[in-house]
Amino acid sequence: MKTISMGKWLGYLLRSLSLLGVLALSYSAQAAEVNNNQCLRCHSDSDIHAVTSDNAGAKLFIAEEAYQESVHATVPCVACHQSEQGNAGFEALPHTQTTVAANSCESCHGLVQHNITDAWKNSVHASKTTQGKFTCESCHDAHTMQSSVITKPTVQQITSSNALCTDCHTRAVEYQALSGGKKVTEQDLTHASIPNAALHLDSLRCIDCHADSNDLTLHNIVPAKESVSCNQCHSDKSILVQRRHFAPTEQTIAGSLLNQGLFDDKSLQDKLNSLGGIPAQQEVQWINGSLFKNSYLIGANGDVRLDRAIMWLAAALLLILALHGVLRLIISKTSSGEWHKTYLYTLPVRVWHWLNALCFILLLVSGIAMHFTQGELATWADLHNITGLTLCAVWLLFIVVNLLGNGHHYVVKLNGLPGRLLRQTRYYLFGIFRREAHPEHPSAQSKFNPLQQLGYIGVMYLLVPLLIITGLLMLYPENTPDRVFGLPGKQLVAYTHYLLAAVSLLFLLVHLYLCTTGDSLAALLKGMIDGYHRHKSNNGKSQ
């Protein structure tokens, strides 16, 4: 006799239960449709109004289209609304309803989604307001509620969600009554302390910051002083990533046993996906180190591999420069001769140089602090933004100074350029250790050797403008195109800015080291302070 394995019996049982569930759901949906249509005949009429003054403020109109798209469309109206016994029921006007615990939101949601109700009970909305004055209906309209991805809502959902909060928090009388006497003006609804507050208010819901950081349901609203800090979102352990895994919808509940080896996951996912709504296997939106498909969350979107590559490159460069410096001190002999000074660096040039250097240093320090989420992110962001805007003015000063007479130093002479580059490179690699004379000497006609000239042209006429453009686009992201060269615009701008900053760091390391390659360690530095280029001469020849 052929026996049937326990696994197949379980399979038959699960299929049978599933079929019964589908039939029951289909029957209840049909029954609900008939029952609800009777109610909607009146309540979907936009002219409906209260027949007594006691109910003058009651919300009686329900848009039928919005209701049919809501999560409760298949639930019979009488499951929540019941008339008192002994009267004419819902045929009588006005309706006389009974209020019992069995009809509350918690009677259903307290079982399936008890973590939501538990979180709400711990919130300031439940604990700090008079009993019964703040309920689920204060925020949620049971007739029009729709399921959505909690951690990546649409612009419309953000606006609707925030409107619920501001509607209550901006009504003087209602807010004072619910908050125990507080005034509306005591709140900082503009959130002026947040960098780029307008962008945050347009991109996030109030609950994203004001829900407890450990609450994945976003229902445990905490006092303002305990709200989520900048660093908790802008980090590689962003709570936005953690909350992405929570989406209390029918599809995710039904698919909660996927990948457990219990079912044929592929076919089950296809069936769940065919129901519509949120896919059973949600699309992972961590693409190339990015939190979302076309956004850049500072501190959370860094690519670890890219960070590591840049750090190794910077460390290798520092090691090479350190070895070069040590060899210079060991091998080269102290030169003799008389010091000569030539006035080369005018006051406007020196003012621009030091302002530019200060901006570079502050931008690098604040940028690194933000990227790796160190210290107070809001303070670093403010410093970075102010310094970035200052750099725009400093770069314009550079252009003005060049137009007024300093620009000829940045004109490349192509005649004999390859040979000059080769000689200058050879000097830095070999000649400098033997105290050979510089291949080219700064003068009023040309302050830079060919390597310096090409380097400064690349930095000031290419690197800095690109840094400014990408920085402004990050500061004002609404001006960034959605797609650039077929790639997500915001991410492309952000990563370009990051790579340009890395190049700036490498340039700064080389520049600072080359400042020590004059006829003394501080000779070139002194020149950018008082304007005089210092050099030694031996038997009437400059070194």
N, C-alpha and C positions, 0 to 999 in steps of 0.2 A: 504494500500500500504506500502510495506516495505521500510523504509528509510535507507540510508547509512550514517554512522557517519562521521564527519569531519576528524577524525583520519584515517579512512579507505580510504577516498578520498585522503588525503595527502600521504598515503601509496601507492595507485595506481599511483599517480602523480610521486612520487619519483622513483618507479620501472620503469615507462615509460621513465623518463629522464635518468635513469641509463642505460636502454636498448639502447636508442638513443646514449648515450655517448660511450657505448661499440662498437656499430655498426660504429660510426664515427671514433673511434680510430682504429678499425680493418681496415676500408677502407683506412684511412690515412697511416697506417702502411704498407699496401700492396702497396699503391701508392709510399710511400717513398722507399720501398725495390726495386721496379722497377727503380725508378729514381736514387737511390744511386748506384745500381749495375753498371749503365752506367759510373758513376764517378770512382768507385772502379776498373773497368777494367784497368784503367791506374794508378790510385794513390795507388793501393795495390801492384803494381809491384816495387820491391826493386831497380830495375835499373832505375827508373824514375829520370830524371834530367832536370834542366832548359834549355831552348833552347836559352835564351839570357843571356848576362852577367849581365844585370840589376837584374835578379832574381836568381843569382848564389847561394845566401845564403838562399833561400826560402826553407821551409820544405814542400816537396811535397809528400813524402811517408807516407802512413797511413796503419798500419798493420790491415788487415781486421778482424782478430780475436779480437784484442783489441777494434776495432771500434764497432763490433757487441755486445760487452759486455758493451759498454759505455751508459751513460744516454741519449745520443742524437741519438742512433742507429735508432730510428723510426722517426726521424725528417728528412724531405727531405733536401738534400744538398742545393737546391735552396732557402730554407727558409732563409739561411744566405748568400749564395754566388749567386750573380746575375750579369749578363753581361750587359755592357752598351748597350743602344738602338742604333740601326743603324749599328751594326757590325755583324759578323758571329756567335756570341754567343760562346758557349763553344766548338764548333767544331774547332774554330780558335786557333792557337798556336802562341804566348802565349795567354792565356785567358785575356780578358780585363774586369775587374770587376768594378762595381760601388760601392762606399762606401756611404751608407746612414744610418741615425740614426735608421731607422726601422729595419736594419739588425744587430744592436749591441746586445750584451748580455743583456744590460739593457732593451731593448725593450720587452723582455719576462720576465726576472727575476726581473725587476723593478716593475712588477705588483704582481706576486705571492710571491716573496721573497724580497720585498722592504726593509726589515730590513737589508738584506745583502748589498744591494747597498748603502743604507744610511750609514752603518758602514764603507764601503770602502771609501766613499767620505770624511769621517772624518779622515781617516788614514794618516800617514806620506807618504805612497806610492802615495796617490792622491794629498795631499796638498803641499808636499815638492819637488815634481818633476815637470819638465816642462810639460805643458799640452800636453796630448796625448802620452807621452813617456812611461808611465806606465799604462797599461790597464789590463782587466781581463785576457787576453791571456798571459800576462807576467808570470802568475803563473799557469793558468789552460789551459790545452789542451782540447779544446771542442770536439775533435775527440776521446779521450780516457778516458775522465773523468768517474769515477765510484762513485756511492753513497756509503757512509760508515758511521759508527757510529762515530760522531765527537769526542766524548770524550774518546773512547777506540779503537783507531786505531790498526791495526796489525803492526807487526815489519816491514813488507814490506811497508806499508803505511807511517809509521814514516820515514823510510829511504828515500822514494820518496819525501815526503813533505819537509824534511830538505834539500834534494839535490837541490830543486828549490831555496831555500833561499841562500844556500852557493854558488850555481852556479853564482848568481848575485853578492853576497857580497865578492867574492874572485877574481872577474875579475877587475883588476885595472882600466882599461880605462872606462868600462861600469859603474862601481860603482862611479867613479869620476864624470862622466857625469850626472848620475841620482841624485847624492847626493849634487850637487852644488859645487863640487871641493874638497870634502873630500877624504882623502887617505885611501886605504884598511887597511894600517897598524895602523890606528887610532882606529880600532875595536878590542875588546877582544873576538875573535872568539873561543878561548879555554875555556872561562868562568872559568878561574882559581879561581875566588873568590867563586864559588859554591862548597860546600862540595860534594865530590864524583862526580865531574863534568862529568866524562866519563859515569857513570850510568844515569845521567840526560839526557845527549845528546843521549843515546841509547834508552831511555824509553819515552822521550817527544819530541814533535815537537817544532820547534822554535815558532810557533804561540801560543802554550800553555802558554808561559810566556810573549811573546811580544805583544799579543793582549790585549786591554784594559780590566781590570778586570771586568768591568760591561758589556762587550760585549759577549753575548752568541753565536754570529755567528762566532767569531774568525777572523773577517775581518778588524776590526779597529786596525791596527798596530800602536803602540805608540812609541815615542822615547825611547831609551834604558833605560834612567834614570827613566822612568815612567812605566817600565815593572812590571809584577806581582812579589810581594815580596814572600819570602819563607813562611811567616806566612799565606798568603792568600790561599795557597794550603795545607800546613801542619796544619790544624785546623779542628775542628768539623764542621765548616761552609765552608769547602773547596770549592773553585770555580770549582774544577773538578766535584764535586757532582752537583752543580748548572748547569754546562754546559752539564751534562749527559742527561738532560731533553730536550736538543735542538738537533734535528736531521732533517734537512730540506730534507726529502725524500718524494717520492710519497706516500709511505705507511702511514707515520705519518701524512701527510696532509689529506689524505683520511680518516684517523681514528681520526681526531681531535675532532669530535663531539661524540666520545664514552663516555659512562658513564654520558650522559646528560638526559637519559630517553626518547630519541627520537626514538631509534631503538631497535631491538633484538640484543644486543651487542654481545652475544656469537656467533650467526650465522654470523654476519658481520665480527667479528674478524677472524673466520675460513676462510671466503672468502678472506679477505685481506691477511692472512697468506699463502693461497694457491698460491698467486701471486709470492711468493718468496721474497728474500731480507730481510729487517729488520722486525721482527714480529710486528704485530699491537700492541700487548700488550707486551712491552719490558720486558725482564727478569730483575727483580730487583736484582742488584748485591751487595746489602748491606746485607751481610750474617754474622751473629754473630758480628755485629759491624765493618765489614770489607768493604772497599770501592770496591775492586774488588775480583774476585774469588781466585786468588793465588798471592796476593801481600800485602805488608804492608806499608802504607803511614804514616810515623811517625807524630803524632799529629792529624791525621784524622781517624785512625782506632781504637781508644780506645773504649773499651766496658764500657759504663757508669756504668753498674751494677757491673762489676768487680772493676772499680775504687772506687765506693762507698763502696763496701765490704772491700777493702783493707784499705781505710781511716777509716772506723768504727773500724776495727781490730787494726789499729795503735793507734787510739784514746783510745780504751779500754785498750790496753797495757800500754799506757802512764798514764792513770788514775790509774791503778793497781799499777804501779811502784811509782807514786806520793803518793798514800795512804800508801804504804809500807814504803816509806821514811819518811813521816810525823810521822807514828806510831813509827818508830825507834827513831826519835828525841824526841818524847814525852815520850815514855815508858822506853827506855833503859837508863841506868845510865852511866855517864862518868867513864871509867875504869881507874884504877891507876896502876902503875907499871913502870918498867924501859923499855926504848926502846932498842931493839936489831936490828942489821942490818946484813943481810947475802947476799953476792954477788951471785946472781943467773942469772942475765940477761946480757949476754955478749954483746959487742958492735955490732957484726953482727946481733944478734937477735933484738937488739933495733933499729938498722937502718932499718931492714926489717919491724919491727912492725910499725914504724911511716910512712914509705913509703906506706905500705899496708893500713894504716888508712887514709892517705891523698888521695890515689886512690879511696877508698870506698866512702869517703865524696864527692869528686869531681864528681865521676860517678853518685852518687845518685842525687846530686844537678842539674847537667847538664841533667841527664835523666828525672827528673821531669819537668825541664824547657822545654825540647823538647816535652815530652808527653802532656803537657798542653799548649804548644805553648806560652811560656812567653819570652818576650824580643827578642833579635836578634837570630833567630833560627840557622843561619849559624855559629855564634860565639859559641853557645852552642854545636853544632854538632862537630865543630873542636875540642873544648875542650874535649868532650866526646870521640872522636876517639883517640886523642893523649893520654888521660889518660888510655883508654882501652888498648892500645898497651903497655903503661908503666906498667900496671898491669900484663901483660904477663911476662915482664922481672922481676918484683918484685916477682911473683909466682915462677919463676925459681930460683930466689935467695933464696926463702924459701926452696925449694927442696935441693939446694946446702948446705945451712946452716944445714939442718937436716942430710944430708949425712955425714957432717963433724963433727957430734957429738951431735947435738941437737935432733936427731930423736927419741931417747929412751923415751922422754917425751910424745910421741904420741903412744906408745905401750901400749895397754890396758891389764891390768892384770885381767883375768877372775875370778880368785879365790876370792870368797867373794864379787864379784861385785854387786849383787843385794842388799846386806846388806849395802854396802858403799853408793850406790845411795840413799837408803832410809834414811840413817843417814844424808847425805848432804842435801837432800830435806827437812827433818824435821828441820835442822838447819836454812835454809833460811826462812821457814815458821813460826817457833816458837822460836828456840833457839837464833837467832840473837837479838830478842827483850829483852832477859834476859841476854845478854852479856855472853852467854855460850862460852866455848872454842871451837875453830874450830875443827870439826871432823878430819880433815887432814891438815897438815901444809906443805907449800912448802919447798922443799929441793933440793939439787943437783941431787938426784935420781928421783924425781918426782915433778915438779913445779905445777901441776894441780890437783885439786880435781876431782873425777870421772865425775861430771856433766860438768865441764869445758873441761875435756879431750875429752869426747864424742862430745861436742858441737864444739870444735876446729877441731876435725877430720872431722866432717860432713861439716864444712865450708871450710876448706883448702883443703881437698882431694875429695870433691864432689861438693859443691856449687860453689867455685871459678873456678874449671876446666870447669864446665858446663856453667858458665857465660862467660868464655873466648871463648869457642867453639861457643856458640850461638851468641856472640857478633861479632866474626870474620865472621861467616856466614852472619850476617846482614851487615857487612862492605863490604863483597865480596859476594853478593847474587848470583852471577853466579855459585858459588860452591854449592848452596843449591839444593838438589834434589827436583823435582817437586812434588813428593808424598812421604810422610813418614808415615808408618803405615796406608796407605789409606787416609791420610789427606793432604791438601795443604801444601807443604813443607815450603814455606816462612812464612805463617801465623803461623804454628806450632812452628817454630824457634822463631819468634817474640814474641808470647805470652808466650813461655817458658822462654825467656830472661826477659820478663816483670815480670813474677811470681817469678823468681829467684831474681830479683832486689827487689821485695817486701819482700821476705824472708830475704834478706840482710839488709833491713831497720829495720825489726823487731829484727834481731840479734843485729844490732848496738845499738838500744835503750836499750836492755837488757844488752849488754856488757858495755855500758857507765854507766848504773846504778850500776852494780856489781863492777865497779871500785871504788865506794864509800863505799863498805862494809868491808874495812880493819879496822884496829884498830883506824884509824882516816879517815876522809873523803878523804884526799889526799895521804894517805900512799901508796896505790897501784900505783897511778899515778906517784909519785916520783920515785918508783922503776923502772918504764919504762923509766925514764930520766937518772938516774945515775947508774942503774943496781942493786941497793941494795933493797932487800925485808925487809920492816920494820914491826916489831911486838913488842907488849908489853908482859912483863912477870910479874906475880904476885906471890911472894914467890917462885921464881925460876921456875914457870910454865908459859908456853906461853899461851896467850889468843886465 
